[in-house]
Amino acid sequence: MAQKPWTPDEEQYLRDHYRKVSHAEIGDALGRSACAIKTRAQVIGLTTRRRWNADSLAILKKKYADTRTQTLADLLERPICSVYNKAFALGLKKSEAFLKSEESGWLTKFNCHVGEKNRFPKGHVPANKGKKMPFNANSAATQFKKGNRPQTYQPVGTEVVLEDGYIKVKIADPNVWDLKHRLVWKNHQGEIPDGGVIRFKDGNKSNCERENLFLIDQAENMLRNSRHNYPAEVIPVVHALSELRKEIKNAEK
């Protein structure tokens, strides 16, 4: 839909009220959106950045510590963000006395009574306590039904390939998963001992057949994971040493 053209009277109204009231308020008066007001202000040059003159800076430095920022923005006819930014650049801060005052609007241990007149008194009982909301046919139609399941629900047995190549399997609702190669091992060999690590003989994490799986401890697993750091001619020796340690451990048992 084409936007209606701006009339000279509308542009004059924009010039007269810009920075004095919000974009939304001007838009309501002219029957236009706040975005349209902002865009037109840029087109006719109303958003050109104004420099801070000596008088404005003097007012800011004198009043910032003990005056609400919005009050200063109205006085200087500038956006509140402009006042905040300039105060920050100059290192200006609110005084402790102002921050403790009710005028600051800050809720601190010094002015915790702020807004007290608008609070519910201690022991107040809500008017709708114990009352049921009236039945609404439209809301009832959109309520979740008993036993409803979200569209993202995945049934028990669902398999998902993870980023690192392992496969996880959903084993129970609502959201209980385990790694497939661990499940296969436990189904054939029983529980995995503490510190036990299941590995793949062919290195293929998607091949979870029992014949492709073997059990090692964490120390052996760490050693195998670090073998790629050794020179190629040393790796067979490291592997043989590992197997020898395993035989010794079995013999001791």
MARBA-3410 file (N, C-alpha, C, O; in Angstrom, 1 decimal):
253
0.8,-1.2,0.0,0.0,0.0,0.0,0.9,1.3,0.0,1.8,1.4,0.8 ~ 0.6,2.2,-0.9,1.4,3.4,-1.1,1.1,4.3,0.1,0.0,4.5,0.5 ~ 2.2,5.0,0.6,2.0,5.9,1.7,1.5,7.2,1.2,1.8,7.7,0.1 ~ 0.6,7.8,2.0,0.0,9.1,1.6,1.1,10.2,1.7,1.9,10.2,2.6 ~ 1.1,11.1,0.7,2.2,12.2,0.7,2.0,13.1,1.9,0.9,13.3,2.4
3.1,13.7,2.3,3.1,14.6,3.4,2.7,16.0,2.9,3.1,16.5,1.8 ~ 1.8,16.7,3.6,1.4,18.0,3.3,2.3,19.0,4.0,2.9,18.7,5.0 ~ 2.3,20.3,3.5,3.1,21.3,4.2,2.7,21.5,5.6,3.5,21.8,6.5 ~ 1.4,21.4,5.9,0.9,21.6,7.3,1.4,20.5,8.2,1.7,20.8,9.3 ~ 1.4,19.3,7.7,1.9,18.2,8.5,3.4,18.3,8.8,3.8,18.1,9.9
4.2,18.7,7.8,5.6,18.9,8.1,5.8,20.1,9.1,6.7,20.0,9.9 ~ 5.0,21.1,9.0,5.2,22.2,10.0,4.8,21.7,11.4,5.5,22.1,12.3 ~ 3.8,20.9,11.5,3.4,20.4,12.8,4.6,19.5,13.3,4.9,19.5,14.5 ~ 5.2,18.7,12.4,6.3,17.9,12.8,7.5,18.8,13.3,8.1,18.5,14.4 ~ 7.8,19.9,12.6,8.8,20.8,13.1,8.5,21.4,14.4,9.4,21.6,15.3
7.3,21.8,14.6,6.9,22.5,15.9,6.9,21.5,17.1,7.2,22.0,18.2 ~ 6.7,20.3,16.9,6.6,19.3,18.0,7.8,18.4,18.2,7.9,17.7,19.2 ~ 8.7,18.3,17.2,9.7,17.4,17.2,10.7,17.6,18.4,11.0,18.8,18.7 ~ 11.0,16.6,19.1,11.9,16.6,20.3,11.1,17.1,21.6,11.6,17.0,22.7 ~ 9.9,17.6,21.4,9.1,18.1,22.5,8.2,17.0,23.0,7.9,16.9,24.2
7.7,16.1,22.1,6.9,15.0,22.5,7.4,13.8,21.7,8.3,13.9,20.8 ~ 7.0,12.6,22.0,7.5,11.4,21.4,7.0,11.2,20.0,6.0,11.9,19.5 ~ 7.7,10.4,19.2,7.3,10.1,17.9,5.9,9.5,17.8,5.1,9.8,16.9 ~ 5.6,8.7,18.8,4.2,8.0,18.8,3.1,9.1,19.0,2.1,9.0,18.4 ~ 3.4,10.1,19.8,2.4,11.1,20.1,2.2,12.0,18.8,1.1,12.3,18.5
3.3,12.3,18.2,3.1,13.1,16.9,2.4,12.2,15.9,1.6,12.7,15.1 ~ 2.8,10.9,15.8,2.1,10.0,14.9,0.6,9.9,15.1,-0.2,9.9,14.2 ~ 0.2,9.9,16.4,-1.2,9.8,16.7,-1.9,11.1,16.2,-3.1,11.0,15.7 ~ -1.3,12.2,16.3,-1.9,13.5,15.9,-2.0,13.6,14.4,-3.0,14.2,13.9 ~ -1.1,13.0,13.7,-1.1,13.1,12.2,-1.6,11.8,11.6,-1.7,11.8,10.3
-2.0,10.8,12.3,-2.5,9.6,11.7,-1.5,8.8,11.0,-1.7,8.2,10.0 ~ -0.2,8.8,11.6,0.9,8.1,11.0,1.6,7.3,12.1,1.4,7.5,13.2 ~ 2.4,6.3,11.6,3.2,5.5,12.6,4.4,6.3,13.1,4.8,7.2,12.5 ~ 4.9,5.8,14.3,6.1,6.4,14.8,7.3,6.3,13.9,8.1,7.2,13.9 ~ 7.3,5.1,13.2,8.4,4.9,12.2,8.4,6.0,11.1,9.4,6.5,10.7
7.1,6.3,10.6,7.0,7.2,9.6,7.4,8.6,10.0,8.0,9.4,9.3 ~ 7.1,8.9,11.3,7.5,10.2,11.9,9.0,10.3,11.9,9.6,11.4,11.5 ~ 9.7,9.3,12.4,11.2,9.3,12.5,11.8,9.4,11.1,12.8,10.2,10.9 ~ 11.2,8.7,10.1,11.8,8.8,8.8,11.6,10.1,8.1,12.6,10.7,7.5 ~ 10.4,10.7,8.3,10.2,12.1,7.7,11.1,13.1,8.4,11.6,14.1,7.8
11.3,13.0,9.7,12.2,13.9,10.4,13.6,13.9,9.9,14.3,14.9,9.8 ~ 14.1,12.7,9.5,15.4,12.5,8.9,15.4,13.2,7.5,16.4,13.9,7.1 ~ 14.3,13.0,6.7,14.3,13.6,5.4,14.3,15.1,5.4,15.0,15.7,4.5 ~ 13.6,15.7,6.3,13.6,17.2,6.3,14.6,17.8,7.3,14.6,19.0,7.5 ~ 15.5,17.0,7.7,16.7,17.5,8.5,16.5,17.8,9.9,17.2,18.6,10.5
15.5,17.2,10.6,15.3,17.5,12.0,16.1,16.7,12.9,16.3,17.0,14.1 ~ 16.8,15.6,12.4,17.6,14.8,13.2,19.0,15.1,13.2,19.9,14.4,13.7 ~ 19.4,16.2,12.6,20.8,16.6,12.5,21.3,16.8,14.0,20.6,17.5,14.8 ~ 22.4,16.3,14.2,23.0,16.3,15.6,23.3,17.7,16.0,24.1,18.4,15.3 ~ 22.8,18.2,17.2,23.1,19.5,17.7,24.3,19.4,18.6,24.4,18.5,19.4
25.2,20.4,18.4,26.4,20.4,19.3,26.0,21.0,20.7,25.1,21.8,20.8 ~ 26.7,20.6,21.7,26.5,21.2,23.0,27.2,22.5,23.1,28.4,22.6,22.9 ~ 26.5,23.6,23.4,27.1,24.9,23.6,27.5,25.1,25.0,27.2,24.2,25.9 ~ 28.2,26.1,25.3,28.7,26.4,26.6,27.6,26.5,27.7,27.8,26.1,28.8 ~ 26.5,27.2,27.3,25.4,27.4,28.3,24.8,26.0,28.6,24.5,25.8,29.8
24.6,25.1,27.6,24.0,23.8,27.9,24.9,23.0,28.8,24.4,22.3,29.7 ~ 26.2,23.0,28.5,27.2,22.3,29.3,27.2,22.8,30.7,27.3,22.0,31.7 ~ 27.1,24.1,30.9,27.1,24.7,32.2,25.9,24.2,33.1,26.0,23.9,34.2 ~ 24.7,24.2,32.4,23.5,23.7,33.1,23.6,22.2,33.5,23.3,21.8,34.6 ~ 24.2,21.5,32.5,24.3,20.0,32.8,25.3,19.8,34.0,24.9,19.0,34.9
26.4,20.4,34.0,27.4,20.2,35.1,26.8,20.7,36.4,27.1,20.0,37.4 ~ 26.1,21.7,36.4,25.5,22.3,37.6,24.4,21.5,38.2,24.3,21.3,39.4 ~ 23.5,20.9,37.4,22.3,20.3,37.8,22.3,18.8,37.8,21.4,18.2,38.4 ~ 23.2,18.2,37.1,23.1,16.7,36.8,23.1,15.9,38.1,22.3,15.0,38.3 ~ 23.9,16.3,39.1,24.1,15.5,40.3,22.8,15.4,41.1,22.6,14.4,41.8
22.0,16.4,41.1,20.8,16.5,42.0,19.5,16.7,41.3,18.5,17.1,41.9 ~ 19.5,16.4,40.0,18.2,16.6,39.2,17.9,15.3,38.4,18.9,14.7,37.9 ~ 16.7,15.0,38.3,16.3,13.8,37.4,16.7,14.1,36.0,16.6,15.2,35.5 ~ 17.2,13.1,35.3,17.8,13.2,34.0,16.7,13.6,33.0,16.9,14.4,32.1 ~ 15.5,13.1,33.2,14.4,13.5,32.3,14.1,15.0,32.4,13.7,15.6,31.4
14.1,15.5,33.6,13.9,16.9,33.9,14.9,17.7,33.1,14.6,18.8,32.5 ~ 16.2,17.3,33.2,17.2,18.0,32.5,17.0,18.0,31.0,17.3,18.9,30.3 ~ 16.6,16.8,30.5,16.4,16.6,29.1,15.3,17.6,28.6,15.5,18.2,27.5 ~ 14.3,17.7,29.4,13.2,18.6,29.0,13.7,20.1,29.0,13.3,20.9,28.2 ~ 14.5,20.4,30.0,15.0,21.8,30.2,15.9,22.1,29.0,15.9,23.3,28.5
16.8,21.2,28.6,17.8,21.4,27.5,17.2,21.1,26.2,17.9,21.4,25.1 ~ 15.9,20.6,26.1,15.3,20.3,24.8,16.1,19.3,24.1,16.4,19.5,22.9 ~ 16.6,18.2,24.7,17.4,17.2,24.1,16.8,15.8,24.5,16.1,15.7,25.5 ~ 17.1,14.8,23.7,16.7,13.4,24.1,17.4,13.0,25.3,18.5,13.4,25.6 ~ 16.7,12.2,26.1,17.3,11.8,27.4,18.6,11.0,27.2,19.5,11.1,28.0
18.7,10.3,26.1,19.9,9.5,25.9,21.1,10.4,25.6,22.2,10.1,25.9 ~ 20.8,11.6,24.9,21.9,12.5,24.7,22.4,13.1,26.0,23.6,13.3,26.1 ~ 21.5,13.3,27.0,22.0,13.8,28.3,22.8,12.8,29.0,23.8,13.1,29.6 ~ 22.3,11.5,29.0,23.1,10.5,29.6,24.5,10.3,29.0,25.4,10.2,29.7 ~ 24.5,10.3,27.7,25.8,10.1,27.0,26.8,11.2,27.3,28.0,11.0,27.6
26.3,12.5,27.3,27.2,13.6,27.6,27.7,13.6,29.1,28.8,13.8,29.4 ~ 26.8,13.2,30.0,27.1,13.2,31.4,28.2,12.1,31.6,29.1,12.3,32.4 ~ 28.0,11.0,30.9,29.0,9.9,31.0,30.4,10.3,30.5,31.4,10.1,31.1 ~ 30.3,11.0,29.4,31.6,11.5,28.8,32.3,12.5,29.7,33.5,12.6,29.7 ~ 31.5,13.3,30.4,32.1,14.3,31.3,32.4,13.7,32.7,33.0,14.4,33.6
32.1,12.4,32.9,32.3,11.8,34.2,31.4,12.3,35.3,31.7,12.2,36.5 ~ 30.2,12.8,34.9,29.2,13.3,35.9,28.4,12.1,36.5,28.1,11.2,35.8 ~ 28.1,12.2,37.8,27.3,11.2,38.5,26.3,11.8,39.4,26.5,12.9,39.8 ~ 25.3,11.0,39.7,24.3,11.5,40.6,24.9,11.5,42.0,25.7,10.6,42.4 ~ 24.5,12.5,42.8,25.0,12.5,44.2,24.3,11.5,45.1,23.2,11.0,44.7
25.0,11.1,46.2,24.5,10.1,47.1,23.1,10.6,47.7,22.2,9.8,47.9 ~ 23.1,11.9,48.0,21.9,12.4,48.6,20.7,12.3,47.6,19.6,12.0,48.0 ~ 20.9,12.5,46.3,19.8,12.4,45.3,19.4,11.0,45.2,18.2,10.7,45.1 ~ 20.4,10.0,45.1,20.0,8.6,45.0,19.2,8.1,46.2,18.4,7.2,46.0 ~ 19.4,8.7,47.4,18.7,8.3,48.5,17.3,8.9,48.6,16.4,8.5,49.4
17.1,10.0,47.8,15.8,10.7,47.8,14.7,10.0,47.1,15.0,9.1,46.2 ~ 13.5,10.3,47.4,12.4,9.7,46.7,12.3,10.1,45.3,11.7,9.4,44.4 ~ 12.8,11.3,45.0,12.7,11.9,43.6,13.5,11.0,42.6,13.1,11.0,41.4 ~ 14.5,10.4,43.1,15.4,9.6,42.2,14.6,8.4,41.6,14.9,8.0,40.5 ~ 13.6,7.9,42.3,12.9,6.7,41.9,13.6,5.4,42.2,13.0,4.4,41.9
14.8,5.5,42.7,15.5,4.3,43.1,15.0,3.7,44.4,14.7,4.4,45.3 ~ 14.8,2.4,44.4,14.4,1.7,45.6,15.6,1.2,46.3,16.2,0.2,45.9 ~ 16.0,1.9,47.4,17.2,1.4,48.2,16.8,1.3,49.6,15.6,1.5,50.0 ~ 17.7,0.9,50.4,17.5,0.7,51.9,17.2,2.1,52.5,16.6,2.1,53.6 ~ 17.6,3.2,51.8,17.3,4.5,52.4,15.9,5.0,52.1,15.4,5.8,52.9
15.4,4.6,50.9,14.1,5.1,50.6,13.2,4.0,50.2,12.4,4.0,49.2 ~ 13.2,2.9,51.0,12.4,1.7,50.7,10.9,2.0,50.8,10.1,1.1,50.5 ~ 10.5,3.2,51.3,9.1,3.5,51.4,8.5,4.0,50.1,7.3,4.3,49.9 ~ 9.4,4.1,49.0,9.0,4.6,47.7,7.9,3.7,47.2,8.0,2.5,47.2 ~ 6.8,4.3,46.8,5.7,3.5,46.3,4.8,2.8,47.3,4.0,2.0,47.0
5.1,3.1,48.6,4.4,2.4,49.7,2.9,2.6,49.6,2.2,1.7,49.9 ~ 2.5,3.8,49.2,1.0,4.1,49.2,0.3,3.2,48.1,-0.9,3.1,48.2 ~ 1.1,2.7,47.1,0.4,1.9,46.1,0.5,0.4,46.3,0.1,-0.4,45.5 ~ 1.2,0.0,47.5,1.3,-1.4,47.7,0.1,-2.0,48.5,-0.7,-1.2,49.1 ~ -0.1,-3.3,48.3,-1.1,-3.9,49.1,-0.7,-4.0,50.5,0.5,-4.3,50.8
-1.6,-3.7,51.5,-1.2,-3.8,52.9,-1.0,-5.2,53.3,-1.5,-6.1,52.7 ~ -0.2,-5.4,54.4,0.1,-6.7,54.9,-1.2,-7.4,55.3,-2.1,-6.8,55.9 ~ -1.4,-8.7,54.8,-2.6,-9.4,55.1,-3.7,-9.2,54.1,-4.8,-9.8,54.2 ~ -3.4,-8.5,53.0,-4.4,-8.2,52.0,-4.9,-9.5,51.4,-4.0,-10.3,51.0 ~ -6.1,-9.7,51.2,-6.7,-10.9,50.5,-7.2,-10.5,49.1,-8.1,-9.6,49.0
-6.7,-11.0,48.1,-7.1,-10.7,46.7,-8.6,-10.9,46.5,-9.2,-11.9,47.1 ~ -9.2,-10.1,45.7,-10.7,-10.2,45.5,-11.1,-11.5,44.9,-12.2,-12.0,45.1 ~ -10.2,-12.1,44.1,-10.6,-13.3,43.4,-10.0,-14.6,44.0,-10.1,-15.7,43.4 ~ -9.6,-14.5,45.3,-9.1,-15.7,46.0,-10.2,-16.7,46.2,-11.3,-16.4,46.6 ~ -9.9,-17.9,45.8,-10.8,-19.0,45.9,-11.9,-19.0,44.9,-12.8,-19.9,44.9
-11.9,-18.1,43.9,-13.0,-18.0,42.9,-12.5,-18.6,41.6,-11.3,-18.4,41.2 ~ -13.3,-19.3,40.9,-12.9,-19.9,39.6,-13.2,-18.8,38.6,-14.2,-18.1,38.6 ~ -12.3,-18.8,37.6,-12.6,-17.9,36.4,-13.8,-18.4,35.7,-14.0,-19.6,35.5 ~ -14.6,-17.5,35.1,-15.7,-17.9,34.3,-15.3,-18.7,33.1,-14.3,-18.5,32.5 ~ -16.1,-19.7,32.8,-15.8,-20.6,31.6,-15.9,-19.8,30.3,-16.9,-19.0,30.1
-14.9,-20.0,29.5,-14.9,-19.3,28.2,-14.7,-20.4,27.1,-13.7,-21.0,27.1 ~ -15.7,-20.5,26.2,-15.6,-21.6,25.2,-14.4,-21.4,24.3,-13.8,-22.4,23.9 ~ -14.0,-20.2,24.0,-12.9,-19.9,23.1,-11.6,-20.4,23.7,-10.8,-21.0,23.1 ~ -11.4,-20.1,25.0,-10.2,-20.5,25.7,-10.1,-22.0,25.8,-9.1,-22.6,25.8 ~ -11.3,-22.6,26.1,-11.3,-24.0,26.3,-10.9,-24.8,25.0,-10.3,-25.8,25.1
-11.2,-24.2,23.9,-10.8,-24.8,22.6,-9.3,-24.9,22.4,-8.8,-25.7,21.6 ~ -8.6,-23.9,23.0,-7.2,-23.9,22.8,-6.4,-24.5,23.9,-5.1,-24.4,23.8 ~ -7.0,-25.0,24.9,-6.3,-25.6,26.0,-5.7,-27.0,25.6,-6.3,-27.7,24.8 ~ -4.6,-27.3,26.2,-4.0,-28.7,26.0,-4.9,-29.7,26.6,-5.5,-29.5,27.7 ~ -5.2,-30.7,25.8,-6.0,-31.8,26.3,-5.2,-32.8,27.1,-4.0,-32.9,27.0
-5.9,-33.6,28.0,-5.2,-34.6,28.8,-4.5,-35.5,27.9,-5.1,-36.1,26.9 ~ -3.2,-35.8,28.2,-2.4,-36.7,27.4,-1.8,-36.0,26.1,-1.2,-36.7,25.3 ~ -2.0,-34.7,26.0,-1.5,-34.1,24.8,0.1,-34.1,24.8,0.7,-34.0,25.8 ~ 0.6,-34.3,23.6,2.0,-34.3,23.4,2.4,-33.3,22.4,1.8,-33.1,21.4 ~ 3.5,-32.5,22.7,4.0,-31.5,21.7,4.4,-32.1,20.4,4.7,-33.3,20.3
4.5,-31.2,19.4,4.9,-31.6,18.1,6.3,-32.2,18.0,6.7,-33.0,17.2 ~ 7.1,-31.7,19.0,8.5,-32.1,19.0,8.7,-33.4,19.8,9.9,-33.9,19.9 ~ 7.7,-34.1,20.2,7.8,-35.3,21.0,8.5,-36.4,20.2,8.1,-36.6,19.0 ~ 9.4,-37.1,20.8,10.1,-38.2,20.1,9.8,-39.5,20.9,10.1,-39.5,22.1 ~ 9.3,-40.5,20.3,8.9,-41.8,21.0,10.2,-42.5,21.5,11.3,-42.3,21.1
10.0,-43.4,22.5,11.0,-44.2,23.0,11.6,-45.1,21.9,10.8,-45.6,21.1 ~ 12.9,-45.2,21.8,13.5,-45.9,20.7,14.1,-45.0,19.6,14.8,-45.5,18.8 ~ 13.8,-43.7,19.7,14.3,-42.8,18.7,15.8,-42.7,18.8,16.4,-42.6,19.9 ~ 16.5,-42.7,17.6,17.9,-42.6,17.6,18.3,-41.3,17.0,17.7,-40.9,16.0 ~ 19.3,-40.6,17.6,19.8,-39.3,17.1,21.3,-39.4,17.0,21.9,-39.8,18.0
21.8,-39.0,15.9,23.3,-38.9,15.7,23.8,-37.6,16.2,23.3,-36.5,15.8 ~ 24.7,-37.6,17.2,25.2,-36.4,17.8,26.3,-35.8,16.9,26.8,-36.4,16.0 ~ 26.7,-34.6,17.3,27.7,-33.9,16.5,29.1,-34.6,16.5,29.8,-34.5,15.5 ~ 29.4,-35.3,17.6,30.7,-36.0,17.7,30.6,-37.4,17.1,31.6,-38.1,17.1 ~ 29.5,-37.8,16.5,29.4,-39.0,15.8,28.7,-40.1,16.6,28.3,-41.1,16.0
28.6,-40.0,17.9,28.0,-41.0,18.7,26.5,-41.0,18.4,25.9,-40.0,17.9 ~ 25.8,-42.1,18.7,24.4,-42.2,18.5,23.7,-42.3,19.9,24.1,-43.1,20.7 ~ 22.7,-41.5,20.2,22.0,-41.6,21.4,20.6,-42.2,21.1,20.0,-41.9,20.1 ~ 20.1,-42.9,22.1,18.8,-43.6,22.0,17.9,-43.1,23.1,18.3,-43.1,24.3 ~ 16.6,-42.8,22.8,15.7,-42.5,23.9,15.2,-43.8,24.5,14.7,-44.7,23.8
15.4,-43.9,25.8,15.0,-45.1,26.5,13.8,-45.0,27.4,13.3,-46.0,27.9 ~ 13.4,-43.7,27.7,12.2,-43.6,28.6,11.7,-42.2,28.4,12.4,-41.2,28.0 ~ 10.4,-42.0,28.7,9.8,-40.7,28.8,10.0,-40.0,30.2,10.2,-40.8,31.1 ~ 10.0,-38.7,30.3,9.8,-37.8,29.2,11.0,-37.5,28.3,10.9,-37.1,27.2 ~ 12.2,-37.6,28.9,13.4,-37.2,28.1,14.6,-37.9,28.6,15.6,-37.2,29.0
14.6,-39.3,28.7,15.7,-40.0,29.2,16.5,-40.7,28.0,15.8,-41.4,27.2 ~ 17.8,-40.4,27.8,18.5,-40.9,26.7,19.8,-41.6,27.2,20.2,-41.4,28.3 ~ 20.3,-42.5,26.4,21.6,-43.1,26.6,22.3,-43.4,25.3,21.7,-43.4,24.3 ~ 23.7,-43.6,25.4,24.4,-43.8,24.1,24.2,-45.2,23.7,24.2,-46.2,24.4 ~ 24.0,-45.4,22.3,23.7,-46.7,21.8,24.7,-47.7,22.0,24.4,-48.9,22.4
26.0,-47.4,21.9,27.0,-48.4,22.0,27.1,-48.9,23.5,27.5,-50.0,23.7 ~ 26.8,-48.0,24.4,26.7,-48.4,25.8,25.5,-49.4,26.1,25.6,-50.3,26.9 ~ 24.4,-49.0,25.5,23.2,-49.9,25.6,23.5,-51.3,25.0,23.1,-52.3,25.7 ~ 24.1,-51.4,23.9,24.4,-52.7,23.2,25.3,-53.5,24.1,25.1,-54.7,24.3 ~ 26.3,-52.8,24.7,27.3,-53.6,25.6,26.5,-54.1,26.8,26.7,-55.3,27.2
25.7,-53.3,27.4,25.0,-53.7,28.6,24.0,-54.8,28.4,23.8,-55.7,29.2 ~ 23.4,-54.8,27.2,22.5,-55.8,26.8,23.1,-57.2,26.6,22.5,-58.2,26.9 ~ 24.4,-57.2,26.2,25.1,-58.4,25.9,26.1,-58.8,27.1,26.2,-60.0,27.3 ~ 26.7,-57.8,27.7,27.7,-58.1,28.7,27.4,-57.7,30.1,28.1,-58.1,31.1 ~ 26.3,-57.0,30.3,25.9,-56.6,31.7,26.4,-55.2,31.9,26.9,-54.5,31.0
26.3,-54.7,33.2,26.6,-53.4,33.5,28.1,-53.0,33.2,29.0,-53.9,33.4 ~ 28.4,-51.8,32.9,29.7,-51.4,32.6,30.4,-51.0,33.9,29.8,-50.2,34.7 ~ 31.5,-51.5,34.3,32.2,-51.2,35.6,32.5,-49.8,35.7,32.7,-49.1,34.7 ~ 32.7,-49.3,36.9,33.1,-47.9,37.1,34.4,-47.6,36.5,35.4,-48.4,36.6 ~ 34.5,-46.5,35.7,35.7,-46.2,35.0,35.9,-46.9,33.7,36.9,-46.7,33.0
34.9,-47.8,33.3,35.0,-48.5,32.1,34.6,-47.6,30.9,33.7,-46.8,31.0 ~ 35.3,-47.9,29.8,35.0,-47.1,28.5,34.8,-48.1,27.4,35.7,-49.0,27.2 ~ 33.7,-47.9,26.7,33.4,-48.8,25.5,34.0,-48.1,24.3,33.7,-46.9,24.0 ~ 34.8,-48.9,23.5,35.4,-48.3,22.3,35.0,-49.1,21.1,34.5,-50.2,21.2 ~ 35.3,-48.6,19.9,35.0,-49.3,18.6,36.2,-49.8,18.0,37.2,-49.1,17.8
36.2,-51.1,17.6,37.4,-51.7,17.0,37.8,-51.0,15.7,39.0,-50.8,15.4 ~ 36.8,-50.7,14.9,37.1,-50.1,13.6,37.1,-48.6,13.6,37.3,-47.9,12.6 ~ 36.8,-48.0,14.8,36.8,-46.5,14.9,35.6,-45.9,14.4,35.5,-44.6,14.5 ~ 34.6,-46.7,13.9,33.4,-46.1,13.4,32.3,-46.1,14.5,31.8,-47.1,14.9 ~ 32.0,-44.9,15.0,31.1,-44.7,16.1,29.6,-45.1,15.7,28.8,-45.2,16.6
29.3,-45.2,14.5,28.0,-45.6,14.1,27.8,-47.2,14.0,26.7,-47.7,13.9 ~ 29.0,-47.9,14.1,28.9,-49.3,14.1,28.9,-49.8,15.5,29.9,-50.1,16.1 ~ 27.6,-50.0,16.0,27.4,-50.4,17.4,27.2,-51.9,17.5,26.6,-52.3,18.5 ~ 27.6,-52.7,16.6,27.4,-54.2,16.7,28.3,-54.7,17.9,29.4,-54.1,18.1 ~ 27.8,-55.7,18.6,28.6,-56.2,19.7,30.0,-56.6,19.4,30.9,-56.3,20.1
30.2,-57.2,18.2,31.5,-57.6,17.8,32.5,-56.5,17.5,33.7,-56.7,17.5 ~ 32.0,-55.3,17.4,32.8,-54.1,17.1,33.2,-53.4,18.4,33.9,-52.4,18.3 ~ 32.7,-53.8,19.5,32.9,-53.1,20.8,33.8,-53.8,21.7,33.8,-55.1,21.7 ~ 34.6,-53.1,22.4,35.5,-53.7,23.5,35.6,-52.7,24.6,35.4,-51.5,24.5 ~ 35.9,-53.3,25.8,35.9,-52.5,27.1,37.3,-52.3,27.5,38.2,-53.2,27.5
37.7,-51.1,27.9,39.0,-50.7,28.5,38.7,-49.8,29.6,37.6,-49.3,29.8 ~ 39.8,-49.6,30.4,39.6,-48.6,31.5,40.0,-47.2,31.1,40.5,-47.0,30.0 ~ 39.9,-46.2,32.0,40.1,-44.8,31.6,41.6,-44.6,31.3,41.9,-43.8,30.4 ~ 42.5,-45.2,32.0,43.9,-45.0,31.8,44.3,-45.5,30.4,45.0,-44.8,29.7 ~ 43.8,-46.7,30.0,44.0,-47.2,28.7,43.4,-46.3,27.6,44.0,-46.0,26.6
42.2,-45.8,27.9,41.5,-44.9,27.0,42.3,-43.7,26.7,42.4,-43.2,25.6 ~ 42.9,-43.1,27.8,43.7,-41.9,27.7,44.9,-42.1,26.9,45.3,-41.3,26.1 ~ 45.5,-43.3,27.1,46.7,-43.7,26.4,46.4,-43.8,24.9,47.2,-43.3,24.0 ~ 45.3,-44.5,24.6,45.0,-44.6,23.1,44.7,-43.3,22.5,45.0,-43.1,21.3 ~ 44.0,-42.4,23.2,43.7,-41.1,22.7,44.9,-40.2,22.4,44.9,-39.3,21.7
46.0,-40.6,23.1,47.3,-39.7,23.0,48.3,-40.4,22.1,49.3,-39.8,21.8 ~ 48.0,-41.5,21.5,49.0,-42.2,20.7,49.3,-41.4,19.4,50.4,-41.5,18.9 ~ 48.3,-40.6,18.9,48.6,-39.9,17.7,49.7,-38.9,17.9,50.2,-38.3,16.9 ~ 50.1,-38.6,19.1,51.1,-37.6,19.4,52.5,-38.3,19.2,53.5,-37.6,19.2 ~ 52.6,-39.6,19.2,53.9,-40.3,19.1,54.3,-40.5,17.6,53.4,-40.5,16.7
55.6,-40.6,17.4,56.0,-40.9,16.0,55.4,-42.3,15.6,55.2,-43.1,16.4 ~ 55.3,-42.5,14.3,54.6,-43.7,13.7,55.4,-45.0,14.2,54.7,-46.0,14.5 ~ 56.7,-44.9,14.2,57.5,-46.1,14.6,57.4,-46.5,16.1,57.7,-47.6,16.4 ~ 56.9,-45.5,16.9,56.8,-45.8,18.3,55.4,-46.4,18.7,55.3,-47.0,19.7 ~ 54.4,-46.1,17.9,53.1,-46.5,18.2,52.9,-48.0,18.4,52.3,-48.4,19.4
53.5,-48.9,17.6,53.4,-50.3,17.9,54.0,-50.7,19.2,53.5,-51.6,19.9 ~ 55.1,-50.0,19.6,55.7,-50.3,20.9,54.7,-49.9,22.1,54.6,-50.6,23.1 ~ 54.1,-48.7,21.9,53.2,-48.3,22.9,52.0,-49.2,23.0,51.5,-49.5,24.1 ~ 51.5,-49.7,21.9,50.4,-50.6,21.9,50.8,-52.0,22.6,50.0,-52.5,23.3 ~ 52.0,-52.5,22.3,52.4,-53.7,22.9,52.6,-53.6,24.4,52.2,-54.5,25.2
53.1,-52.4,24.8,53.2,-52.2,26.3,51.9,-52.1,26.9,51.7,-52.6,28.1 ~ 50.9,-51.6,26.3,49.6,-51.5,26.8,49.0,-52.9,27.0,48.4,-53.2,28.0 ~ 49.2,-53.7,26.0,48.6,-55.1,26.0,49.3,-55.9,27.1,48.7,-56.7,27.8 ~ 50.6,-55.7,27.3,51.4,-56.4,28.3,50.9,-56.0,29.7,50.7,-56.9,30.6 ~ 50.6,-54.7,29.9,50.1,-54.3,31.2,48.7,-54.9,31.5,48.4,-55.2,32.6
47.9,-55.0,30.4,46.6,-55.6,30.6,46.7,-57.1,31.0,46.0,-57.6,31.8 ~ 47.7,-57.8,30.4,47.9,-59.2,30.7,48.3,-59.4,32.1,47.9,-60.3,32.8 ~ 49.2,-58.5,32.6,49.7,-58.5,34.0,48.6,-58.3,34.9,48.5,-59.0,36.0 ~ 47.7,-57.3,34.6,46.6,-57.0,35.5,45.6,-58.2,35.6,45.1,-58.6,36.7 ~ 45.4,-58.9,34.4,44.5,-60.1,34.4,45.1,-61.2,35.3,44.4,-61.9,35.9
46.4,-61.3,35.1,47.1,-62.4,35.9,47.1,-62.2,37.4,46.9,-63.1,38.1 ~ 47.2,-60.9,37.8,47.1,-60.6,39.2,45.8,-60.9,39.8,45.6,-61.3,40.9 ~ 44.7,-60.7,38.9,43.4,-61.0,39.4,43.2,-62.5,39.6,42.1,-62.9,40.0
END
